Amino acid sequence: MKELTKILAEATGAIGNGYFRLNIDGGDPIYRERVYCYELYHQMRSRWPAECPFCLNGEIDKAAHPILIELGADYAKPDLLIHRPGYMTGNHAIIEVKSSRAPNAGIEKDLRTLSLFRSDVGYERAIYLIYGDEVDDKLVGRIKQAATETNNLAPIEVWIHQTVGEPALNAFELK
């Protein structure tokens, strides 16, 4: 699915400020991953090719999936999947999303999930999308450190969406 890169870039660029940071009565706007993910899903679906063999689905619970139990991936609830429901072969991409304030434990869990789906489950691409205007060298270092500490990490694209109104960029790849 060669269109995914363009769709993801355009969709992230269309996410408005209220979805990037949620306004809170009596407080400063905050990052809320679910709010961001739902808007990202909406923006991606509005750009989805009509004749595409893949479906875009959000947060599919993999518990009780007989094949994924055998692969040790039944714990996962990926933020987004680009796949062919009902088929374990030929699936395209798994996307995990985190805000720039993600704790180390969340980063490590996401990298393990992305790697597992890429290496053992057979997805062609694994994308880690970090959003937030606080993305800096320190956060990038934490992500790279978590990748170093994860054994046998499959290739993962790290995308950064730092500014409302601008598209996310494929910043680097973890291996």
C-alpha positions as CSV (number, residue, x, y, z in Angstrom):
1,M,0.0,0.0,0.0
2,K,2.2,2.7,-1.3
3,E,-0.4,5.5,-0.5
4,L,0.0,5.0,3.3
5,T,2.9,7.4,3.7
6,K,1.1,10.2,1.9
7,I,-2.2,9.5,3.7
8,L,-0.5,9.5,7.1
9,A,1.4,12.8,6.3
10,E,-1.7,14.5,5.1
11,A,-3.9,13.2,7.9
12,T,-1.5,14.3,10.6
13,G,-1.3,17.7,9.0
14,A,-5.1,18.1,9.2
15,I,-5.4,17.4,12.9
16,G,-6.5,20.6,14.6
17,N,-5.3,22.1,17.8
18,G,-8.3,20.8,19.9
19,Y,-7.3,17.2,19.0
20,F,-3.6,17.7,19.4
21,R,-4.2,19.0,23.0
22,L,-7.6,18.8,24.6
23,N,-9.0,21.9,26.3
24,I,-9.7,21.4,29.9
25,D,-12.1,23.6,31.9
26,G,-10.0,25.4,34.6
27,G,-6.7,24.1,33.3
28,D,-4.2,24.1,30.5
29,P,-4.8,22.0,27.4
30,I,-3.4,18.5,27.7
31,Y,-2.4,15.6,25.5
32,R,-5.0,12.8,25.3
33,E,-3.9,9.9,23.1
34,R,-7.4,8.6,22.4
35,V,-8.6,12.0,21.3
36,Y,-5.6,12.4,18.9
37,C,-6.0,8.8,17.6
38,Y,-9.7,9.1,16.9
39,E,-9.1,12.3,14.9
40,L,-6.2,10.7,13.1
41,Y,-8.4,7.7,12.2
42,H,-11.1,10.1,10.9
43,Q,-8.6,12.1,8.8
44,M,-7.0,8.9,7.4
45,R,-10.4,7.4,6.6
46,S,-11.4,10.5,4.7
47,R,-8.4,10.0,2.5
48,W,-8.6,6.3,2.1
49,P,-8.5,5.0,-1.5
50,A,-11.9,3.6,-2.6
51,E,-10.4,0.4,-4.2
52,C,-7.9,-0.3,-1.5
53,P,-7.6,-4.0,-0.5
54,F,-6.7,-3.0,3.1
55,C,-9.0,-1.8,5.9
56,L,-8.1,0.8,8.4
57,N,-9.2,-0.2,11.9
58,G,-8.6,1.3,15.3
59,E,-7.7,-0.4,18.6
60,I,-8.6,-4.0,17.8
61,D,-8.5,-6.2,20.8
62,K,-6.5,-9.3,19.9
63,A,-7.5,-11.3,23.0
64,A,-8.7,-14.8,22.2
65,H,-7.3,-14.7,18.7
66,P,-6.2,-18.3,18.2
67,I,-3.2,-17.5,16.0
68,L,-2.0,-14.5,18.0
69,I,-2.2,-16.5,21.2
70,E,0.4,-18.9,19.7
71,L,2.6,-16.0,18.7
72,G,2.3,-14.3,22.1
73,A,0.6,-11.2,20.6
74,D,-2.9,-11.7,22.0
75,Y,-2.3,-9.0,24.7
76,A,-2.1,-6.3,22.0
77,K,-4.6,-3.6,21.2
78,P,-2.8,-1.6,18.4
79,D,-3.9,2.0,18.0
80,L,-4.3,1.5,14.2
81,L,-4.1,-1.5,11.8
82,I,-3.9,-1.4,8.1
83,H,-4.9,-5.0,7.3
84,R,-7.2,-7.5,5.7
85,P,-9.6,-8.6,8.4
86,G,-9.9,-12.4,8.5
87,Y,-6.5,-13.0,6.9
88,M,-3.2,-13.3,8.7
89,T,-1.1,-13.0,5.6
90,G,-0.5,-9.9,3.5
91,N,-1.3,-7.3,6.3
92,H,0.3,-4.0,5.8
93,A,1.0,-1.8,8.9
94,I,0.6,-1.5,12.6
95,I,0.6,2.0,14.1
96,E,1.2,2.9,17.7
97,V,0.7,6.5,18.9
98,K,2.2,8.2,22.0
99,S,2.4,11.8,23.1
100,S,5.7,13.5,23.7
101,R,5.1,13.0,27.4
102,A,5.1,9.2,27.2
103,P,6.7,7.4,30.1
104,N,9.5,5.0,29.5
105,A,7.3,1.9,30.3
106,G,4.8,2.9,27.6
107,I,7.5,3.4,25.0
108,E,9.1,0.0,25.8
109,K,5.7,-1.7,25.6
110,D,4.9,-0.1,22.2
111,L,8.3,-1.0,20.7
112,R,7.8,-4.6,21.8
113,T,4.3,-4.7,20.2
114,L,5.5,-3.0,17.0
115,S,8.4,-5.3,16.7
116,L,6.4,-8.5,17.4
117,F,3.8,-7.6,14.8
118,R,6.5,-6.8,12.2
119,S,8.6,-9.9,12.9
120,D,6.3,-12.7,14.0
121,V,2.8,-11.6,13.0
122,G,4.0,-10.6,9.5
123,Y,3.0,-7.0,9.1
124,E,5.0,-5.2,6.4
125,R,5.4,-1.9,8.3
126,A,5.5,-0.9,11.9
127,I,5.1,2.8,12.6
128,Y,5.6,4.6,15.9
129,L,4.0,8.0,15.8
130,I,5.0,10.5,18.4
131,Y,3.0,13.7,18.7
132,G,3.4,16.8,20.7
133,D,5.2,20.1,20.6
134,E,7.6,18.9,23.3
135,V,9.4,16.4,21.2
136,D,13.1,17.0,21.8
137,D,16.5,15.3,21.7
138,K,15.9,13.9,25.2
139,L,12.7,12.1,24.1
140,V,14.3,10.8,20.9
141,G,17.2,9.5,23.1
142,R,14.7,7.7,25.4
143,I,13.1,6.1,22.4
144,K,16.5,5.0,21.0
145,Q,17.6,3.7,24.4
146,A,14.4,1.7,24.8
147,A,15.0,0.2,21.3
148,T,18.6,-0.7,22.3
149,E,17.3,-2.5,25.4
150,T,14.8,-4.5,23.4
151,N,16.3,-7.7,22.0
152,N,16.0,-8.5,18.3
153,L,14.0,-5.4,17.5
154,A,12.4,-5.5,14.0
155,P,12.6,-2.4,11.9
156,I,10.2,0.4,13.2
157,E,9.6,3.7,11.5
158,V,9.5,6.6,14.0
159,W,7.3,9.5,12.8
160,I,7.2,12.8,14.7
161,H,4.2,15.2,14.6
162,Q,5.4,18.2,16.4
163,T,3.4,21.1,15.1
164,V,-0.4,21.5,14.6
165,G,-1.1,22.2,10.9
166,E,2.1,20.5,9.8
167,P,2.4,16.9,8.7
168,A,4.2,14.3,10.7
169,L,7.6,13.3,9.3
170,N,9.2,9.9,9.1
171,A,12.2,11.0,11.3
172,F,14.2,7.8,11.6
173,E,14.1,4.0,11.8
174,L,14.8,1.8,14.7
175,K,16.4,-1.6,14.2
